[in-house]
Amino acid sequence: YFMGGRLSSFPGDLSKFADGRLYEWQRLGHFHYVVPVATGGKYTLKLYFMEHWFGVQNGGIGGVGSRVFDVSCNGSMLLKRFDILREAGSEPLIKTFQHIEPTPQGKIEIYFTPAVNYPSINAIEVIPE
């Protein structure tokens, strides 16, 4: 259900994290998702993040402020100037948003907009309420 961006895998050991396999792959770049859902209900949206590139703990350059982006859903801003490293370091992070209403066409549209470098997401979960 994605458009744009590219898929990238993480070769490191994720076995110490609960549900570590969720963080094995990531989509990064300038992308968005359009997830079809039933109209008339509300949904909980879970976004799964883990920074695999930036930060000394990852063996990469940069640190806090190296990847900053916005996340919006159906026209409403969910995360403004979001920085995975600032909130979680190199640990997994789940952001949960409840009572998401689909568009009249039965879609949940999630946009990832870059501010500094490209956005990154590991997994998305849409749960009927």
N, C-alpha and C positions, 0 to 999 in steps of 0.2 A: 504493500500500500504506500510505498515511498516514491518520491520523485526527486532526482538530483542526488548529489553527494556520492561518496564511494564507500565501499566496505573495506575494513581493515581488521586484521586479527592481531591478538596479543600473544606472543610466544611464551610469556612468563608463567610462573606457577600460581594458580588461583585456588588451589585446593584448601588453603587456610580460611577461605571466605565461604560463608553459607551461600548456597546458590552461585558459586564461583563461575560456573559455566555460562551464566547470563552475561558475564563481563568479558568473555573470550573474544567476542566480536564487537565492533563498533561501526556506526555510520558517521562519517564526518564530511564536512564541506558545507555547501549552501543547499539545504534540502528541506522538504516538508513531507508530511504523511497525511493521507486522506483515508480514514478507516470507516468502512460502512457499518452502521448500527441500525437498530430498530428505532423508529421515531416514537415519541410519546413517553419515553422514559428518561431517566437520568443515569449517569455513569460516573464511576470513580476512575480516574486516570492516574496510573503510576508510571513515572519516568525513572529509569535506572541509569545512573552515571558512575563512571570511574575514570579518572585521568591516567592514561597510560603513557603519555609522551612527556609533558612538561614537568619540571621539578627535579631536584637532585635525587630524591628518593626513587625516581624512575630512570635515572641515568641520563636524563635529557637536560637540555638547556632551559632557562627561564624558571619561572615559579609562579607565585600568586600574581594574577593580572595578565598571564600569558595567553589564556583562552577565556574570553569573555563574550557572552552572547545573550540574546533574548529568546524566550519561548512564549509563543502565544497560541491560544486555542479558540477556534471559532470567533476570532476577532477580539478576544480579551487577553490582555497580557497576564501570563502566569509567572514568568521569571524575567525580571529586568536586570540587565548587566550581571547575569549569573556567571559565577566563577567556581568551577568544581574544586579546584585546589584550595581556594579560600575557605570553602565550607567543609571539605572532607579530607584534604590532603590527598594521599593516594589510596584512600579507603573507598569502598563502595558507598554510594549515596542514593537513596530512593526519595523522590519528591512525589507526594500524593496530593491530588486535587479531587475533591468530591463535588457532587451535584453538577456535573458537566452535562449541559443539554445539547443534543445533536442539532445540526442545522435542519431546516425544513426538508431538505433532501435526504436526511438520514445519514449524516456524516459527522465524524469528529475530525476536524482539520487542525493539524499541529504544525506550526511553522517555527523553524530554527533559523534565526537571523544573526549573522556574525557582527560583532563589534570590534574585537581584537582576535585575530586568527579565526579559524573555523570552529563552529559548534561541533559537538560530539555527543552521541547517545548510544548506550549499549542495549537497552531493551525498553519496550513500551508494553504496558498492560492496560486493557480496557475492561472494566468489570461492571456488569449491570447492577444497579442498586435496588 
